[in-house]
Amino acid sequence: MARHETRGGVFSRSDTFAKMIEHLRLAAEASYMIGHHMKEDGDNMRGQGFLAIGQMLEEVVKSATKLAIKRMSQ
């Protein structure tokens, strides 16, 4: 069962959004790191694939941030 952020025992949507966005950023960073190391080791195809995954995750971060900001302003 996933643990969700709470404040005083009450579900915190803003803290959960922040946690999700941080995890997505970390995943993008890890994808870039893996991609660069694979390319250094001569595996250009898979390395480029992981770099592309990192870029896609950055786009997901942007979209999630926009949705979170829109939701918090309502």
N, CA, C and O atoms as a Maestro MAE file, in Angstrom:
{
 s_m_m2io_version
 :::
 2.0.0
}

f_m_ct {
 s_m_title
 :::
 protein
 m_atom[296] {
  # First column is atom index #
  i_m_mmod_type
  r_m_x_coord
  r_m_y_coord
  r_m_z_coord
  i_m_residue_number
  s_m_chain_name
  s_m_pdb_residue_name
  s_m_pdb_atom_name
  i_m_atomic_number
  :::
  1 25 0.844 -1.178 0.000 1 A "MET " " N  " 7
  2 3 0.000 0.000 0.000 1 A "MET " " CA " 6
  3 2 0.891 1.244 0.000 1 A "MET " " C  " 6
  4 15 1.828 1.360 0.790 1 A "MET " " O  " 8
  5 25 0.574 2.164 -0.904 2 A "ALA " " N  " 7
  6 3 1.366 3.386 -1.013 2 A "ALA " " CA " 6
  7 2 1.072 4.322 0.149 2 A "ALA " " C  " 6
  8 15 -0.070 4.454 0.590 2 A "ALA " " O  " 8
  9 25 2.118 4.964 0.630 3 A "ARG " " N  " 7
  10 3 1.956 5.945 1.696 3 A "ARG " " CA " 6
  11 2 1.788 7.315 1.070 3 A "ARG " " C  " 6
  12 15 2.529 7.690 0.160 3 A "ARG " " O  " 8
  13 25 0.822 8.050 1.557 4 A "HIS " " N  " 7
  14 3 0.553 9.383 1.047 4 A "HIS " " CA " 6
  15 2 0.917 10.407 2.099 4 A "HIS " " C  " 6
  16 15 0.857 10.138 3.299 4 A "HIS " " O  " 8
  17 25 1.291 11.575 1.637 5 A "GLU " " N  " 7
  18 3 1.662 12.666 2.538 5 A "GLU " " CA " 6
  19 2 0.421 13.168 3.272 5 A "GLU " " C  " 6
  20 15 -0.651 13.322 2.686 5 A "GLU " " O  " 8
  21 25 0.594 13.415 4.561 6 A "THR " " N  " 7
  22 3 -0.505 13.948 5.357 6 A "THR " " CA " 6
  23 2 0.006 15.107 6.209 6 A "THR " " C  " 6
  24 15 1.201 15.249 6.469 6 A "THR " " O  " 8
  25 25 -0.931 15.905 6.618 7 A "ARG " " N  " 7
  26 3 -0.663 16.964 7.593 7 A "ARG " " CA " 6
  27 2 -1.688 16.776 8.698 7 A "ARG " " C  " 6
  28 15 -2.888 16.954 8.493 7 A "ARG " " O  " 8
  29 25 -1.197 16.416 9.860 8 A "GLY " " N  " 7
  30 3 -2.098 16.165 10.981 8 A "GLY " " CA " 6
  31 2 -3.045 15.010 10.725 8 A "GLY " " C  " 6
  32 15 -4.165 14.997 11.236 8 A "GLY " " O  " 8
  33 25 -2.602 14.036 9.934 9 A "GLY " " N  " 7
  34 3 -3.416 12.868 9.642 9 A "GLY " " CA " 6
  35 2 -4.382 13.070 8.490 9 A "GLY " " C  " 6
  36 15 -5.116 12.148 8.136 9 A "GLY " " O  " 8
  37 25 -4.399 14.254 7.897 10 A "VAL " " N  " 7
  38 3 -5.279 14.558 6.771 10 A "VAL " " CA " 6
  39 2 -4.448 14.560 5.492 10 A "VAL " " C  " 6
  40 15 -3.370 15.151 5.439 10 A "VAL " " O  " 8
  41 25 -4.964 13.891 4.467 11 A "PHE " " N  " 7
  42 3 -4.274 13.802 3.181 11 A "PHE " " CA " 6
  43 2 -3.889 15.196 2.696 11 A "PHE " " C  " 6
  44 15 -4.716 16.108 2.704 11 A "PHE " " O  " 8
  45 25 -2.631 15.364 2.272 12 A "SER " " N  " 7
  46 3 -2.128 16.637 1.771 12 A "SER " " CA " 6
  47 2 -1.861 16.511 0.275 12 A "SER " " C  " 6
  48 15 -0.874 15.909 -0.146 12 A "SER " " O  " 8
  49 25 -2.751 17.087 -0.510 13 A "ARG " " N  " 7
  50 3 -2.616 17.022 -1.961 13 A "ARG " " CA " 6
  51 2 -1.347 17.745 -2.418 13 A "ARG " " C  " 6
  52 15 -0.622 17.231 -3.269 13 A "ARG " " O  " 8
  53 25 -1.071 18.918 -1.871 14 A "SER " " N  " 7
  54 3 0.098 19.684 -2.315 14 A "SER " " CA " 6
  55 2 1.402 18.964 -1.989 14 A "SER " " C  " 6
  56 15 2.318 18.950 -2.812 14 A "SER " " O  " 8
  57 25 1.500 18.367 -0.804 15 A "ASP " " N  " 7
  58 3 2.713 17.622 -0.454 15 A "ASP " " CA " 6
  59 2 2.878 16.390 -1.333 15 A "ASP " " C  " 6
  60 15 3.998 16.026 -1.691 15 A "ASP " " O  " 8
  61 25 1.771 15.750 -1.681 16 A "THR " " N  " 7
  62 3 1.831 14.572 -2.543 16 A "THR " " CA " 6
  63 2 2.239 14.961 -3.956 16 A "THR " " C  " 6
  64 15 3.028 14.252 -4.580 16 A "THR " " O  " 8
  65 25 1.714 16.082 -4.481 17 A "PHE " " N  " 7
  66 3 2.164 16.579 -5.780 17 A "PHE " " CA " 6
  67 2 3.662 16.840 -5.755 17 A "PHE " " C  " 6
  68 15 4.376 16.429 -6.669 17 A "PHE " " O  " 8
  69 25 4.145 17.517 -4.719 18 A "ALA " " N  " 7
  70 3 5.569 17.836 -4.611 18 A "ALA " " CA " 6
  71 2 6.417 16.570 -4.579 18 A "ALA " " C  " 6
  72 15 7.469 16.504 -5.215 18 A "ALA " " O  " 8
  73 25 5.961 15.579 -3.845 19 A "LYS " " N  " 7
  74 3 6.694 14.309 -3.746 19 A "LYS " " CA " 6
  75 2 6.733 13.611 -5.111 19 A "LYS " " C  " 6
  76 15 7.774 13.089 -5.510 19 A "LYS " " O  " 8
  77 25 5.614 13.601 -5.817 20 A "MET " " N  " 7
  78 3 5.547 12.967 -7.130 20 A "MET " " CA " 6
  79 2 6.489 13.661 -8.104 20 A "MET " " C  " 6
  80 15 7.227 12.996 -8.830 20 A "MET " " O  " 8
  81 25 6.470 14.992 -8.128 21 A "ILE " " N  " 7
  82 3 7.313 15.744 -9.042 21 A "ILE " " CA " 6
  83 2 8.789 15.509 -8.725 21 A "ILE " " C  " 6
  84 15 9.603 15.378 -9.640 21 A "ILE " " O  " 8
  85 25 9.138 15.456 -7.454 22 A "GLU " " N  " 7
  86 3 10.528 15.179 -7.069 22 A "GLU " " CA " 6
  87 2 10.964 13.796 -7.550 22 A "GLU " " C  " 6
  88 15 12.076 13.635 -8.053 22 A "GLU " " O  " 8
  89 25 10.099 12.804 -7.397 23 A "HIS " " N  " 7
  90 3 10.434 11.448 -7.864 23 A "HIS " " CA " 6
  91 2 10.597 11.414 -9.389 23 A "HIS " " C  " 6
  92 15 11.483 10.730 -9.902 23 A "HIS " " O  " 8
  93 25 9.758 12.140 -10.104 24 A "LEU " " N  " 7
  94 3 9.894 12.198 -11.562 24 A "LEU " " CA " 6
  95 2 11.214 12.859 -11.960 24 A "LEU " " C  " 6
  96 15 11.878 12.406 -12.893 24 A "LEU " " O  " 8
  97 25 11.594 13.924 -11.260 25 A "ARG " " N  " 7
  98 3 12.879 14.585 -11.543 25 A "ARG " " CA " 6
  99 2 14.052 13.643 -11.280 25 A "ARG " " C  " 6
  100 15 15.006 13.598 -12.057 25 A "ARG " " O  " 8
  101 25 13.976 12.897 -10.187 26 A "LEU " " N  " 7
  102 3 15.039 11.940 -9.874 26 A "LEU " " CA " 6
  103 2 15.115 10.841 -10.933 26 A "LEU " " C  " 6
  104 15 16.206 10.402 -11.295 26 A "LEU " " O  " 8
  105 25 13.962 10.397 -11.426 27 A "ALA " " N  " 7
  106 3 13.943 9.372 -12.479 27 A "ALA " " CA " 6
  107 2 14.560 9.912 -13.766 27 A "ALA " " C  " 6
  108 15 15.294 9.199 -14.451 27 A "ALA " " O  " 8
  109 25 14.265 11.169 -14.097 28 A "ALA " " N  " 7
  110 3 14.866 11.782 -15.293 28 A "ALA " " CA " 6
  111 2 16.377 11.859 -15.137 28 A "ALA " " C  " 6
  112 15 17.119 11.519 -16.058 28 A "ALA " " O  " 8
  113 25 16.831 12.303 -13.973 29 A "GLU " " N  " 7
  114 3 18.264 12.409 -13.712 29 A "GLU " " CA " 6
  115 2 18.942 11.042 -13.815 29 A "GLU " " C  " 6
  116 15 20.022 10.929 -14.394 29 A "GLU " " O  " 8
  117 25 18.322 10.017 -13.263 30 A "ALA " " N  " 7
  118 3 18.891 8.667 -13.331 30 A "ALA " " CA " 6
  119 2 18.937 8.169 -14.775 30 A "ALA " " C  " 6
  120 15 19.900 7.515 -15.175 30 A "ALA " " O  " 8
  121 25 17.910 8.472 -15.551 31 A "SER " " N  " 7
  122 3 17.891 8.059 -16.956 31 A "SER " " CA " 6
  123 2 19.030 8.703 -17.733 31 A "SER " " C  " 6
  124 15 19.684 8.052 -18.548 31 A "SER " " O  " 8
  125 25 19.265 10.001 -17.471 32 A "TYR " " N  " 7
  126 3 20.385 10.677 -18.130 32 A "TYR " " CA " 6
  127 2 21.716 10.041 -17.737 32 A "TYR " " C  " 6
  128 15 22.582 9.822 -18.584 32 A "TYR " " O  " 8
  129 25 21.871 9.750 -16.465 33 A "MET " " N  " 7
  130 3 23.120 9.162 -15.986 33 A "MET " " CA " 6
  131 2 23.361 7.796 -16.632 33 A "MET " " C  " 6
  132 15 24.462 7.512 -17.104 33 A "MET " " O  " 8
  133 25 22.336 6.964 -16.650 34 A "ILE " " N  " 7
  134 3 22.456 5.641 -17.268 34 A "ILE " " CA " 6
  135 2 22.775 5.781 -18.757 34 A "ILE " " C  " 6
  136 15 23.639 5.084 -19.288 34 A "ILE " " O  " 8
  137 25 22.071 6.683 -19.413 35 A "GLY " " N  " 7
  138 3 22.291 6.885 -20.846 35 A "GLY " " CA " 6
  139 2 23.711 7.309 -21.164 35 A "GLY " " C  " 6
  140 15 24.321 6.785 -22.096 35 A "GLY " " O  " 8
  141 25 24.242 8.249 -20.404 36 A "HIS " " N  " 7
  142 3 25.611 8.703 -20.649 36 A "HIS " " CA " 6
  143 2 26.619 7.587 -20.397 36 A "HIS " " C  " 6
  144 15 27.579 7.432 -21.152 36 A "HIS " " O  " 8
  145 25 26.405 6.818 -19.350 37 A "HIS " " N  " 7
  146 3 27.334 5.717 -19.067 37 A "HIS " " CA " 6
  147 2 27.265 4.641 -20.141 37 A "HIS " " C  " 6
  148 15 28.294 4.080 -20.517 37 A "HIS " " O  " 8
  149 25 26.074 4.346 -20.638 38 A "MET " " N  " 7
  150 3 25.962 3.344 -21.704 38 A "MET " " CA " 6
  151 2 26.673 3.822 -22.967 38 A "MET " " C  " 6
  152 15 27.357 3.047 -23.635 38 A "MET " " O  " 8
  153 25 26.508 5.093 -23.286 39 A "LYS " " N  " 7
  154 3 27.182 5.629 -24.469 39 A "LYS " " CA " 6
  155 2 28.697 5.604 -24.302 39 A "LYS " " C  " 6
  156 15 29.422 5.316 -25.255 39 A "LYS " " O  " 8
  157 25 29.181 5.903 -23.095 40 A "GLU " " N  " 7
  158 3 30.626 5.823 -22.834 40 A "GLU " " CA " 6
  159 2 31.151 4.406 -23.015 40 A "GLU " " C  " 6
  160 15 32.291 4.210 -23.437 40 A "GLU " " O  " 8
  161 25 30.315 3.411 -22.694 41 A "ASP " " N  " 7
  162 3 30.702 2.011 -22.822 41 A "ASP " " CA " 6
  163 2 30.493 1.471 -24.232 41 A "ASP " " C  " 6
  164 15 30.703 0.284 -24.481 41 A "ASP " " O  " 8
  165 25 30.076 2.347 -25.165 42 A "GLY " " N  " 7
  166 3 29.940 1.932 -26.553 42 A "GLY " " CA " 6
  167 2 28.555 1.455 -26.941 42 A "GLY " " C  " 6
  168 15 28.347 1.063 -28.090 42 A "GLY " " O  " 8
  169 25 27.610 1.474 -26.033 43 A "ASP " " N  " 7
  170 3 26.245 1.038 -26.343 43 A "ASP " " CA " 6
  171 2 25.410 2.280 -26.684 43 A "ASP " " C  " 6
  172 15 24.565 2.718 -25.903 43 A "ASP " " O  " 8
  173 25 25.674 2.829 -27.872 44 A "ASN " " N  " 7
  174 3 25.062 4.088 -28.271 44 A "ASN " " CA " 6
  175 2 23.546 4.006 -28.408 44 A "ASN " " C  " 6
  176 15 22.839 4.937 -28.022 44 A "ASN " " O  " 8
  177 25 23.044 2.908 -28.950 45 A "MET " " N  " 7
  178 3 21.604 2.792 -29.183 45 A "MET " " CA " 6
  179 2 20.826 2.838 -27.869 45 A "MET " " C  " 6
  180 15 19.900 3.637 -27.723 45 A "MET " " O  " 8
  181 25 21.194 1.993 -26.923 46 A "ARG " " N  " 7
  182 3 20.491 1.985 -25.635 46 A "ARG " " CA " 6
  183 2 20.782 3.259 -24.847 46 A "ARG " " C  " 6
  184 15 19.907 3.775 -24.152 46 A "ARG " " O  " 8
  185 25 21.996 3.759 -24.952 47 A "GLY " " N  " 7
  186 3 22.333 5.007 -24.281 47 A "GLY " " CA " 6
  187 2 21.452 6.145 -24.756 47 A "GLY " " C  " 6
  188 15 20.947 6.922 -23.945 47 A "GLY " " O  " 8
  189 25 21.263 6.251 -26.067 48 A "GLN " " N  " 7
  190 3 20.399 7.290 -26.619 48 A "GLN " " CA " 6
  191 2 18.949 7.064 -26.187 48 A "GLN " " C  " 6
  192 15 18.202 8.022 -25.983 48 A "GLN " " O  " 8
  193 25 18.559 5.813 -26.048 49 A "GLY " " N  " 7
  194 3 17.205 5.501 -25.569 49 A "GLY " " CA " 6
  195 2 16.979 6.023 -24.159 49 A "GLY " " C  " 6
  196 15 15.930 6.598 -23.872 49 A "GLY " " O  " 8
  197 25 17.946 5.829 -23.285 50 A "PHE " " N  " 7
  198 3 17.805 6.318 -21.909 50 A "PHE " " CA " 6
  199 2 17.837 7.849 -21.851 50 A "PHE " " C  " 6
  200 15 17.163 8.455 -21.018 50 A "PHE " " O  " 8
  201 25 18.612 8.466 -22.729 51 A "LEU " " N  " 7
  202 3 18.607 9.928 -22.790 51 A "LEU " " CA " 6
  203 2 17.230 10.431 -23.231 51 A "LEU " " C  " 6
  204 15 16.735 11.436 -22.720 51 A "LEU " " O  " 8
  205 25 16.626 9.729 -24.173 52 A "ALA " " N  " 7
  206 3 15.285 10.102 -24.630 52 A "ALA " " CA " 6
  207 2 14.259 9.918 -23.507 52 A "ALA " " C  " 6
  208 15 13.345 10.729 -23.361 52 A "ALA " " O  " 8
  209 25 14.408 8.866 -22.727 53 A "ILE " " N  " 7
  210 3 13.513 8.655 -21.586 53 A "ILE " " CA " 6
  211 2 13.640 9.815 -20.607 53 A "ILE " " C  " 6
  212 15 12.638 10.306 -20.087 53 A "ILE " " O  " 8
  213 25 14.874 10.256 -20.354 54 A "GLY " " N  " 7
  214 3 15.090 11.399 -19.471 54 A "GLY " " CA " 6
  215 2 14.375 12.637 -19.975 54 A "GLY " " C  " 6
  216 15 13.775 13.374 -19.193 54 A "GLY " " O  " 8
  217 25 14.437 12.871 -21.286 55 A "GLN " " N  " 7
  218 3 13.758 14.032 -21.871 55 A "GLN " " CA " 6
  219 2 12.241 13.904 -21.731 55 A "GLN " " C  " 6
  220 15 11.552 14.878 -21.428 55 A "GLN " " O  " 8
  221 25 11.735 12.701 -21.954 56 A "MET " " N  " 7
  222 3 10.287 12.501 -21.816 56 A "MET " " CA " 6
  223 2 9.845 12.716 -20.371 56 A "MET " " C  " 6
  224 15 8.793 13.303 -20.119 56 A "MET " " O  " 8
  225 25 10.647 12.241 -19.433 57 A "LEU " " N  " 7
  226 3 10.297 12.444 -18.025 57 A "LEU " " CA " 6
  227 2 10.313 13.927 -17.660 57 A "LEU " " C  " 6
  228 15 9.500 14.371 -16.849 57 A "LEU " " O  " 8
  229 25 11.221 14.689 -18.245 58 A "GLU " " N  " 7
  230 3 11.228 16.138 -18.009 58 A "GLU " " CA " 6
  231 2 9.932 16.773 -18.508 58 A "GLU " " C  " 6
  232 15 9.401 17.686 -17.877 58 A "GLU " " O  " 8
  233 25 9.429 16.288 -19.638 59 A "GLU " " N  " 7
  234 3 8.151 16.793 -20.149 59 A "GLU " " CA " 6
  235 2 6.996 16.414 -19.221 59 A "GLU " " C  " 6
  236 15 6.066 17.197 -19.024 59 A "GLU " " O  " 8
  237 25 7.063 15.216 -18.657 60 A "VAL " " N  " 7
  238 3 6.037 14.797 -17.695 60 A "VAL " " CA " 6
  239 2 6.094 15.688 -16.459 60 A "VAL " " C  " 6
  240 15 5.054 16.059 -15.914 60 A "VAL " " O  " 8
  241 25 7.301 16.035 -16.013 61 A "VAL " " N  " 7
  242 3 7.451 16.940 -14.864 61 A "VAL " " CA " 6
  243 2 6.785 18.278 -15.170 61 A "VAL " " C  " 6
  244 15 6.058 18.812 -14.332 61 A "VAL " " O  " 8
  245 25 7.026 18.824 -16.364 62 A "LYS " " N  " 7
  246 3 6.409 20.096 -16.741 62 A "LYS " " CA " 6
  247 2 4.883 19.995 -16.741 62 A "LYS " " C  " 6
  248 15 4.198 20.875 -16.220 62 A "LYS " " O  " 8
  249 25 4.363 18.927 -17.321 63 A "SER " " N  " 7
  250 3 2.910 18.744 -17.377 63 A "SER " " CA " 6
  251 2 2.313 18.568 -15.988 63 A "SER " " C  " 6
  252 15 1.284 19.165 -15.669 63 A "SER " " O  " 8
  253 25 2.956 17.751 -15.164 64 A "ALA " " N  " 7
  254 3 2.459 17.516 -13.805 64 A "ALA " " CA " 6
  255 2 2.505 18.795 -12.980 64 A "ALA " " C  " 6
  256 15 1.602 19.060 -12.186 64 A "ALA " " O  " 8
  257 25 3.559 19.589 -13.168 65 A "THR " " N  " 7
  258 3 3.675 20.853 -12.444 65 A "THR " " CA " 6
  259 2 2.549 21.802 -12.850 65 A "THR " " C  " 6
  260 15 1.933 22.439 -11.996 65 A "THR " " O  " 8
  261 25 2.283 21.894 -14.148 66 A "LYS " " N  " 7
  262 3 1.190 22.744 -14.616 66 A "LYS " " CA " 6
  263 2 -0.146 22.300 -14.025 66 A "LYS " " C  " 6
  264 15 -0.942 23.126 -13.578 66 A "LYS " " O  " 8
  265 25 -0.382 20.984 -14.026 67 A "LEU " " N  " 7
  266 3 -1.643 20.471 -13.462 67 A "LEU " " CA " 6
  267 2 -1.725 20.743 -11.973 67 A "LEU " " C  " 6
  268 15 -2.783 21.107 -11.461 67 A "LEU " " O  " 8
  269 25 -0.615 20.567 -11.277 68 A "ALA " " N  " 7
  270 3 -0.604 20.804 -9.823 68 A "ALA " " CA " 6
  271 2 -0.863 22.271 -9.514 68 A "ALA " " C  " 6
  272 15 -1.629 22.595 -8.607 68 A "ALA " " O  " 8
  273 25 -0.229 23.144 -10.261 69 A "ILE " " N  " 7
  274 3 -0.408 24.587 -10.029 69 A "ILE " " CA " 6
  275 2 -1.847 24.987 -10.337 69 A "ILE " " C  " 6
  276 15 -2.461 25.754 -9.595 69 A "ILE " " O  " 8
  277 25 -2.373 24.461 -11.430 70 A "LYS " " N  " 7
  278 3 -3.758 24.775 -11.798 70 A "LYS " " CA " 6
  279 2 -4.723 24.293 -10.720 70 A "LYS " " C  " 6
  280 15 -5.668 24.999 -10.369 70 A "LYS " " O  " 8
  281 25 -4.490 23.097 -10.197 71 A "ARG " " N  " 7
  282 3 -5.360 22.524 -9.178 71 A "ARG " " CA " 6
  283 2 -5.257 23.317 -7.872 71 A "ARG " " C  " 6
  284 15 -6.264 23.540 -7.200 71 A "ARG " " O  " 8
  285 25 -4.056 23.737 -7.516 72 A "MET " " N  " 7
  286 3 -3.867 24.457 -6.245 72 A "MET " " CA " 6
  287 2 -4.464 25.862 -6.287 72 A "MET " " C  " 6
  288 15 -4.817 26.426 -5.252 72 A "MET " " O  " 8
  289 25 -4.575 26.427 -7.510 73 A "SER " " N  " 7
  290 3 -5.099 27.797 -7.606 73 A "SER " " CA " 6
  291 2 -6.620 27.836 -7.635 73 A "SER " " C  " 6
  292 15 -7.208 28.915 -7.560 73 A "SER " " O  " 8
  293 25 -7.259 26.692 -7.740 74 A "GLN " " N  " 7
  294 3 -8.732 26.661 -7.784 74 A "GLN " " CA " 6
  295 2 -9.323 26.692 -6.397 74 A "GLN " " C  " 6
  296 15 -10.545 26.672 -6.246 74 A "GLN " " O  " 8
  :::
 }
 m_bond[295] {
  # First column is bond index #
  i_m_from
  i_m_to
  i_m_order
  :::
  1 1 2 1
  2 2 3 1
  3 3 4 2
  4 3 5 1
  5 5 6 1
  6 6 7 1
  7 7 8 2
  8 7 9 1
  9 9 10 1
  10 10 11 1
  11 11 12 2
  12 11 13 1
  13 13 14 1
  14 14 15 1
  15 15 16 2
  16 15 17 1
  17 17 18 1
  18 18 19 1
  19 19 20 2
  20 19 21 1
  21 21 22 1
  22 22 23 1
  23 23 24 2
  24 23 25 1
  25 25 26 1
  26 26 27 1
  27 27 28 2
  28 27 29 1
  29 29 30 1
  30 30 31 1
  31 31 32 2
  32 31 33 1
  33 33 34 1
  34 34 35 1
  35 35 36 2
  36 35 37 1
  37 37 38 1
  38 38 39 1
  39 39 40 2
  40 39 41 1
  41 41 42 1
  42 42 43 1
  43 43 44 2
  44 43 45 1
  45 45 46 1
  46 46 47 1
  47 47 48 2
  48 47 49 1
  49 49 50 1
  50 50 51 1
  51 51 52 2
  52 51 53 1
  53 53 54 1
  54 54 55 1
  55 55 56 2
  56 55 57 1
  57 57 58 1
  58 58 59 1
  59 59 60 2
  60 59 61 1
  61 61 62 1
  62 62 63 1
  63 63 64 2
  64 63 65 1
  65 65 66 1
  66 66 67 1
  67 67 68 2
  68 67 69 1
  69 69 70 1
  70 70 71 1
  71 71 72 2
  72 71 73 1
  73 73 74 1
  74 74 75 1
  75 75 76 2
  76 75 77 1
  77 77 78 1
  78 78 79 1
  79 79 80 2
  80 79 81 1
  81 81 82 1
  82 82 83 1
  83 83 84 2
  84 83 85 1
  85 85 86 1
  86 86 87 1
  87 87 88 2
  88 87 89 1
  89 89 90 1
  90 90 91 1
  91 91 92 2
  92 91 93 1
  93 93 94 1
  94 94 95 1
  95 95 96 2
  96 95 97 1
  97 97 98 1
  98 98 99 1
  99 99 100 2
  100 99 101 1
  101 101 102 1
  102 102 103 1
  103 103 104 2
  104 103 105 1
  105 105 106 1
  106 106 107 1
  107 107 108 2
  108 107 109 1
  109 109 110 1
  110 110 111 1
  111 111 112 2
  112 111 113 1
  113 113 114 1
  114 114 115 1
  115 115 116 2
  116 115 117 1
  117 117 118 1
  118 118 119 1
  119 119 120 2
  120 119 121 1
  121 121 122 1
  122 122 123 1
  123 123 124 2
  124 123 125 1
  125 125 126 1
  126 126 127 1
  127 127 128 2
  128 127 129 1
  129 129 130 1
  130 130 131 1
  131 131 132 2
  132 131 133 1
  133 133 134 1
  134 134 135 1
  135 135 136 2
  136 135 137 1
  137 137 138 1
  138 138 139 1
  139 139 140 2
  140 139 141 1
  141 141 142 1
  142 142 143 1
  143 143 144 2
  144 143 145 1
  145 145 146 1
  146 146 147 1
  147 147 148 2
  148 147 149 1
  149 149 150 1
  150 150 151 1
  151 151 152 2
  152 151 153 1
  153 153 154 1
  154 154 155 1
  155 155 156 2
  156 155 157 1
  157 157 158 1
  158 158 159 1
  159 159 160 2
  160 159 161 1
  161 161 162 1
  162 162 163 1
  163 163 164 2
  164 163 165 1
  165 165 166 1
  166 166 167 1
  167 167 168 2
  168 167 169 1
  169 169 170 1
  170 170 171 1
  171 171 172 2
  172 171 173 1
  173 173 174 1
  174 174 175 1
  175 175 176 2
  176 175 177 1
  177 177 178 1
  178 178 179 1
  179 179 180 2
  180 179 181 1
  181 181 182 1
  182 182 183 1
  183 183 184 2
  184 183 185 1
  185 185 186 1
  186 186 187 1
  187 187 188 2
  188 187 189 1
  189 189 190 1
  190 190 191 1
  191 191 192 2
  192 191 193 1
  193 193 194 1
  194 194 195 1
  195 195 196 2
  196 195 197 1
  197 197 198 1
  198 198 199 1
  199 199 200 2
  200 199 201 1
  201 201 202 1
  202 202 203 1
  203 203 204 2
  204 203 205 1
  205 205 206 1
  206 206 207 1
  207 207 208 2
  208 207 209 1
  209 209 210 1
  210 210 211 1
  211 211 212 2
  212 211 213 1
  213 213 214 1
  214 214 215 1
  215 215 216 2
  216 215 217 1
  217 217 218 1
  218 218 219 1
  219 219 220 2
  220 219 221 1
  221 221 222 1
  222 222 223 1
  223 223 224 2
  224 223 225 1
  225 225 226 1
  226 226 227 1
  227 227 228 2
  228 227 229 1
  229 229 230 1
  230 230 231 1
  231 231 232 2
  232 231 233 1
  233 233 234 1
  234 234 235 1
  235 235 236 2
  236 235 237 1
  237 237 238 1
  238 238 239 1
  239 239 240 2
  240 239 241 1
  241 241 242 1
  242 242 243 1
  243 243 244 2
  244 243 245 1
  245 245 246 1
  246 246 247 1
  247 247 248 2
  248 247 249 1
  249 249 250 1
  250 250 251 1
  251 251 252 2
  252 251 253 1
  253 253 254 1
  254 254 255 1
  255 255 256 2
  256 255 257 1
  257 257 258 1
  258 258 259 1
  259 259 260 2
  260 259 261 1
  261 261 262 1
  262 262 263 1
  263 263 264 2
  264 263 265 1
  265 265 266 1
  266 266 267 1
  267 267 268 2
  268 267 269 1
  269 269 270 1
  270 270 271 1
  271 271 272 2
  272 271 273 1
  273 273 274 1
  274 274 275 1
  275 275 276 2
  276 275 277 1
  277 277 278 1
  278 278 279 1
  279 279 280 2
  280 279 281 1
  281 281 282 1
  282 282 283 1
  283 283 284 2
  284 283 285 1
  285 285 286 1
  286 286 287 1
  287 287 288 2
  288 287 289 1
  289 289 290 1
  290 290 291 1
  291 291 292 2
  292 291 293 1
  293 293 294 1
  294 294 295 1
  295 295 296 2
  :::
 }
}
